[in-house]
Amino acid sequence: MKKLAIISLTLLAGVAAAQSSNADTLKAQCRDAKVVAELWHGFQGGAPKDTLESLAVAFNKTLKGACVQPISQGSYRDLSTKLKAAFASGKVPTMAQAFENNMALYLEAGQLEDLATLGVKTNYLEKTFVRANTFDGKLYGIPFNKSVQVMYYNKDLFSKHGVKVPTTLAQFEKAARDLSKKAGSPVFWYQPDASTFGYFYFTMGGTYGDGKKLVVNDATAVKALELLVDLTKDGAAKAITNGYINNQLGSGTFGMAIDTSAGMKYWESGAKFNLGMTTTPGLKAGYPGSSVIQGTNLVVFKGAPKAEKDLAARFLAFAETPRNSAVFAMATGYVPSNTLASRQPAFQDFLKSSPNYSAVLKQARYADFEPRLEQWEQIRFDVLGKAVAEAVLGKATPKAALDRAQKQVDDLMSGRTR
């Protein structure tokens, strides 16, 4: 364990310079290995991909004749599509990233390994995340890159106009309107998708149904979408329909946004103003809003050879040590999966130098998961996401858009459509 500790503490220092060297190192490590455990993932670049590869490089240095080889499959949707093709061909990787709804689909296909049979432990892992990886009492995944939505805001703009940073939804709406009038342009920027909608919906008390029927058009859902539509119509909010918000910070007067903590590094590099991060506004003062938990878990596939699955179990344990969990969080903005990560001296130093990140830790206690349904990926993007976009772009009223989405949901869930 001492050797692993030393390696883990050096990971963060190597991430920045890892982009080209990691690929070469991994290739060399796996070239002559007798056991190669492929880890298919959806990281396409940046700190998440570099840090995962650095983690694999460090782990492989502890082995002889074996290696873990991360392989990007493109986007998360690309990853899911390629995994389903792999199931059909019978040529599965050893491990992969998977959202909870992906896991439901892979379980239905009989593809996931019960991690308890591999000796995987969940000691000190965040219990909420572990529960989301547990189906019918069995553990099928380990939380890896989990994120929460936080509020990013322009400290300079708030200070200039003497507007208080909102902590409640009522204050949020007022701040958006007041700042927009003073700035002469919309200051609340958002992506019109299921994630943004999910924050408002969860915070207002929405639940997507009772667990027996998936509901996306109840009164709370309509109210949440109406708020987005009204703010947009009134010139207080701007829908970003092309790319990420943090990539467009120079295109106007930015005031605030609800966005994933996984984008923290990108926000920090893109902001030309004094950037603030805080918990999302809630219904009551002192209680943050309920943001959407995002990000994936690591799963192991039944069809992989036993030697590869045993190696995968060792890698999962390595990746989830307090030190390595802390390293991954510090480098990427994700929430540490190990509850002891925040006690690491390096992490304590990180919080002192990056005080904004404390909002991520606090927000993690006020967040909800989306439905763990195999159809959710399609619903999230192609049904609910489209309904949100239609409403905010003025192509349908919030109620009409959500009612149409509910019909599509019902058809999908009943098997009438695919």
C-alpha positions in Angstrom: 0.0 0.0 0.0 2.9 2.4 0.7 4.0 2.0 -3.0 0.5 2.8 -4.2 0.3 5.8 -1.9 3.5 7.3 -3.4 2.3 6.7 -6.9 -1.1 8.3 -6.2 0.4 11.5 -4.8 2.4 12.0 -7.9 -0.5 11.5 -10.3 -1.8 15.1 -10.2 1.6 16.6 -11.0 1.8 14.5 -14.2 -1.7 15.1 -15.6 -0.9 18.4 -17.3 2.0 16.9 -19.2 0.3 13.6 -19.8 -1.6 14.2 -23.1 1.0 12.7 -25.5 3.2 10.7 -23.1 0.3 8.6 -21.6 -0.7 7.1 -25.0 2.9 6.0 -25.7 3.4 4.7 -22.1 0.2 2.7 -22.2 1.1 1.3 -25.5 4.5 0.2 -24.2 3.0 -1.2 -21.0 0.4 -3.3 -22.8 2.5 -4.4 -25.8 3.9 -7.6 -24.2 1.3 -8.0 -21.4 -0.2 -11.5 -21.2 -3.4 -10.0 -19.6 -4.9 -6.8 -21.0 -8.0 -5.4 -19.5 -9.6 -2.9 -21.9 -11.5 0.0 -20.3 -13.9 1.6 -22.8 -14.8 5.1 -21.9 -16.5 8.3 -23.1 -13.9 10.9 -22.3 -12.9 12.7 -25.5 -10.1 14.9 -24.1 -9.1 17.3 -21.4 -8.4 16.6 -17.7 -10.8 13.7 -17.4 -9.2 11.6 -20.2 -5.7 12.6 -19.2 -6.3 11.8 -15.5 -7.9 8.4 -16.3 -4.9 7.5 -18.5 -2.4 8.7 -15.8 -4.3 6.6 -13.3 -4.0 3.5 -15.6 -0.3 4.2 -16.2 0.4 4.4 -12.4 -1.6 1.2 -11.8 0.2 -0.7 -14.6 3.6 0.2 -13.0 2.6 -2.0 -10.0 2.0 -5.0 -12.3 4.0 -7.6 -14.1 2.8 -9.2 -17.3 -0.6 -7.4 -17.2 -2.1 -3.9 -17.9 -5.3 -1.9 -18.0 -5.8 -0.1 -21.3 -8.3 2.8 -21.4 -9.8 3.2 -24.9 -12.0 6.2 -25.8 -15.1 5.3 -27.8 -16.1 8.9 -28.5 -19.1 10.4 -26.8 -21.1 8.6 -24.1 -23.8 7.8 -26.6 -21.1 6.4 -28.9 -19.8 4.3 -26.1 -23.3 2.9 -25.4 -23.9 2.1 -29.1 -20.5 0.4 -29.4 -21.1 -1.7 -26.3 -24.4 -2.9 -27.6 -22.7 -3.9 -30.8 -20.0 -5.7 -28.7 -22.7 -7.7 -26.9 -24.1 -8.8 -30.2 -20.7 -9.9 -31.5 -19.7 -11.5 -28.2 -16.4 -9.5 -28.1 -16.8 -7.4 -25.0 -14.2 -5.3 -23.3 -13.3 -6.0 -19.7 -14.7 -2.8 -18.2 -16.5 0.3 -19.3 -18.1 3.5 -18.1 -21.9 3.3 -17.7 -24.7 5.6 -16.5 -27.3 4.0 -14.2 -29.8 3.8 -17.1 -27.1 2.1 -19.2 -26.6 -0.4 -16.4 -30.3 -1.2 -16.4 -30.1 -2.0 -20.1 -26.9 -4.0 -19.8 -28.4 -6.0 -17.0 -31.5 -6.8 -19.1 -29.0 -8.2 -21.7 -27.3 -10.3 -19.0 -24.0 -8.6 -19.6 -22.9 -7.2 -16.2 -20.8 -9.0 -13.6 -21.9 -9.0 -9.9 -18.9 -7.2 -8.4 -19.2 -9.0 -5.1 -18.2 -12.2 -6.9 -14.9 -10.4 -7.7 -14.3 -9.3 -4.2 -15.0 -5.6 -4.8 -15.6 -3.7 -1.6 -17.4 -0.4 -1.1 -15.9 0.7 2.2 -16.0 4.5 2.5 -17.5 5.0 -0.9 -20.3 7.6 -1.1 -23.4 5.6 0.0 -25.8 7.5 -2.3 -23.6 6.6 -5.3 -23.3 3.0 -4.2 -27.1 2.6 -3.9 -27.5 3.8 -7.5 -25.1 1.0 -8.6 -27.1 -1.6 -6.7 -29.9 -3.5 -8.4 -31.9 -6.1 -6.6 -29.4 -6.1 -3.8 -26.4 -6.8 -6.0 -23.5 -4.4 -6.8 -22.9 -4.0 -10.5 -20.9 -0.8 -10.7 -18.5 1.4 -8.8 -19.0 5.2 -8.9 -16.2 6.9 -10.7 -16.7 10.3 -12.3 -19.8 11.7 -10.6 -20.7 15.3 -10.9 -23.4 17.7 -9.6 -24.8 20.9 -11.0 -23.5 24.1 -9.3 -24.1 27.8 -10.0 -21.3 29.6 -11.8 -21.5 33.4 -11.7 -19.8 36.6 -12.6 -18.6 38.2 -9.3 -17.7 41.4 -11.1 -21.1 41.9 -12.6 -22.9 41.2 -9.3 -20.6 43.6 -7.5 -20.9 46.3 -10.1 -24.6 46.5 -9.9 -25.0 45.8 -6.2 -27.0 42.6 -6.7 -26.9 39.9 -4.1 -25.9 36.4 -5.2 -29.2 34.4 -5.0 -29.6 31.5 -2.7 -33.3 30.8 -3.4 -35.3 30.4 -6.6 -37.2 33.6 -5.9 -34.0 35.5 -5.5 -32.6 33.8 -8.6 -35.5 35.0 -10.8 -35.3 38.5 -9.4 -31.5 38.7 -9.8 -31.7 37.4 -13.4 -34.3 40.1 -14.2 -32.6 42.9 -12.3 -29.1 42.2 -13.7 -30.4 41.8 -17.3 -32.1 45.2 -17.2 -29.0 46.9 -15.8 -26.7 45.1 -18.3 -29.0 45.5 -21.2 -28.9 41.9 -22.2 -29.8 38.4 -20.8 -27.4 37.4 -18.0 -28.7 33.9 -17.1 -27.3 31.6 -19.7 -28.4 28.0 -20.0 -28.5 25.0 -22.3 -32.1 24.0 -23.1 -31.8 20.4 -22.2 -33.0 17.7 -19.7 -30.2 18.6 -17.2 -31.2 22.3 -16.9 -34.8 21.3 -16.7 -34.0 18.6 -14.2 -32.5 21.1 -11.8 -35.6 23.3 -11.7 -37.9 20.3 -11.6 -36.1 18.5 -8.8 -35.8 21.7 -6.8 -39.5 22.4 -7.1 -40.2 19.0 -5.8 -40.5 16.9 -9.0 -39.9 13.2 -9.0 -40.5 11.9 -12.5 -43.4 9.8 -11.2 -43.9 7.2 -8.5 -41.5 4.6 -9.6 -44.2 2.6 -11.4 -45.0 5.1 -14.2 -42.5 7.6 -15.7 -44.1 11.1 -15.7 -42.6 14.1 -17.4 -45.7 16.4 -17.7 -47.1 16.8 -14.2 -47.9 20.3 -12.8 -44.4 20.7 -11.3 -42.8 19.9 -14.7 -45.0 22.5 -16.5 -44.2 25.1 -13.8 -40.4 24.4 -14.1 -40.4 24.7 -17.8 -42.7 27.8 -17.7 -40.1 29.6 -15.5 -37.4 28.9 -18.1 -39.7 30.1 -20.9 -40.8 33.2 -19.1 -37.2 34.3 -18.2 -36.2 33.8 -21.9 -39.2 35.7 -23.3 -38.6 38.6 -20.9 -34.9 38.9 -22.0 -33.4 37.7 -18.7 -32.2 34.4 -19.9 -30.4 33.2 -23.1 -30.6 29.7 -24.4 -27.2 28.4 -25.6 -28.1 25.9 -28.3 -24.7 25.4 -29.9 -21.9 24.1 -27.8 -21.0 24.6 -24.1 -21.8 27.8 -22.2 -18.2 28.2 -21.0 -17.0 28.3 -24.7 -19.1 31.4 -25.4 -18.3 33.6 -22.4 -16.9 36.3 -24.7 -20.1 36.6 -26.7 -22.0 38.8 -24.3 -22.6 39.8 -20.7 -22.6 36.7 -18.7 -24.1 36.7 -15.2 -24.8 33.2 -14.0 -25.5 29.6 -15.1 -26.5 26.3 -13.7 -23.9 23.8 -15.0 -22.0 20.6 -14.1 -19.1 20.7 -11.7 -17.3 18.6 -14.3 -16.9 21.7 -16.3 -15.1 23.6 -13.6 -11.7 23.5 -15.2 -13.1 24.7 -18.5 -15.0 27.5 -16.8 -11.9 28.6 -14.9 -9.9 28.8 -18.2 -12.6 30.5 -20.2 -13.7 33.2 -17.8 -12.1 36.6 -18.2 -13.8 37.9 -15.1 -13.8 37.0 -11.4 -15.5 33.6 -11.5 -17.7 32.5 -8.6 -19.1 29.0 -7.8 -21.8 28.3 -5.3 -24.5 25.8 -4.6 -27.7 26.0 -6.7 -30.6 28.2 -5.4 -33.2 26.3 -3.5 -36.8 26.8 -2.3 -35.7 28.1 1.1 -32.8 30.1 2.3 -30.1 27.8 3.8 -31.2 24.8 1.7 -29.5 24.5 -1.8 -31.5 23.4 -4.7 -31.6 19.7 -5.7 -29.2 19.4 -8.7 -29.0 16.5 -11.1 -26.3 13.9 -10.3 -24.4 13.2 -13.5 -21.4 11.1 -14.6 -20.7 7.5 -14.8 -19.7 4.3 -13.0 -17.2 1.6 -13.9 -18.7 -1.8 -14.7 -17.2 -5.2 -15.5 -18.6 -7.5 -18.1 -19.5 -11.2 -17.6 -18.1 -12.2 -21.0 -14.6 -11.1 -20.2 -12.0 -13.8 -19.3 -11.6 -14.5 -15.6 -8.0 -13.2 -15.5 -9.1 -9.9 -17.0 -12.0 -9.6 -14.5 -9.7 -10.3 -11.6 -7.4 -7.5 -12.9 -10.4 -5.2 -13.3 -11.3 -5.8 -9.6 -7.8 -4.8 -8.6 -8.0 -1.6 -10.7 -11.3 -0.6 -9.3 -9.8 -0.9 -5.8 -6.8 1.2 -6.9 -8.9 3.9 -8.5 -11.2 4.3 -5.5 -8.5 4.7 -2.7 -8.9 8.0 -0.8 -5.8 9.4 -2.4 -6.6 8.5 -6.0 -10.2 9.6 -5.6 -8.9 12.9 -4.3 -6.5 13.2 -7.2 -9.2 12.6 -9.8 -11.5 15.1 -8.2 -8.9 17.8 -7.9 -7.9 17.4 -11.5 -11.4 17.3 -13.0 -14.0 19.0 -10.7 -15.9 15.7 -10.2 -17.1 14.7 -6.7 -14.8 12.4 -4.9 -16.3 8.9 -4.7 -14.4 8.0 -1.6 -15.7 9.9 1.5 -12.2 9.9 2.9 -10.7 11.7 -0.1 -11.4 15.2 1.4 -9.3 14.4 4.4 -6.2 13.9 2.3 -3.6 16.7 3.0 -3.2 17.4 -0.7 -7.0 17.8 -1.0 -7.0 20.2 2.0 -4.4 22.3 0.3 -6.4 22.2 -2.9 -9.5 23.6 -1.1 -7.4 26.5 0.2 -6.1 27.3 -3.3 -9.4 26.6 -5.0 -12.1 27.7 -2.6 -14.8 27.6 -5.3 -14.6 23.8 -5.2 -16.1 23.7 -1.7 -19.5 24.4 -3.4 -19.2 21.0 -5.1 -18.8 19.1 -1.9 -21.7 20.9 -0.3 -23.9 20.5 -3.3 -23.3 16.7 -3.4 -25.5 16.5 -0.3 -28.4 18.1 -2.2 -28.7 16.2 -5.5 -30.9 13.6 -7.1 -30.5 10.8 -9.7 -32.4 10.7 -12.9 -34.5 7.5 -13.5 -32.6 4.2 -13.7 -34.5 3.0 -16.7 -33.0 1.4 -19.8 -35.0 3.8 -22.0 -33.9 6.9 -20.2 -31.0 7.8 -22.5 -33.4 8.0 -25.4 -35.9 9.9 -23.4 -33.4 12.3 -22.0 -32.0 13.4 -25.3 -34.6 12.6 -28.0 -37.9 13.2 -26.0 -37.6 15.4 -22.9 -34.6 17.3 -24.2 -36.4 18.1 -27.4 -39.5 19.2 -25.5 -37.5 21.6 -23.4 -35.9 23.1 -26.5 -39.2 23.4 -28.4 -40.7 25.3 -25.5 -37.9 27.8 -24.9 -37.5 28.4 -28.6 -41.2 29.3 -28.8 -42.2 26.3 -31.0 -44.7 25.0 -28.4 -46.1 26.0 -25.0 -44.5 24.3 -22.1 -47.7 22.2 -21.4 -48.1 21.2 -25.1 -44.4 20.3 -25.4 -44.4 18.2 -22.2 -47.8 16.5 -23.1 -46.3 15.5 -26.4 -43.2 14.2 -24.6 -45.4 12.2 -22.2 -47.1 10.5 -25.1 -43.7 9.5 -26.6 -42.6 8.3 -23.2 -45.7 6.1 -22.8 -45.2 4.7 -26.2 -41.5 3.9 -25.5 -42.2 2.4 -22.1 -45.0 0.2 -23.4 -43.0 -1.0 -26.3 -45.2 0.5 -29.0 -42.2 2.4 -30.3 -38.5 2.1 -30.0 
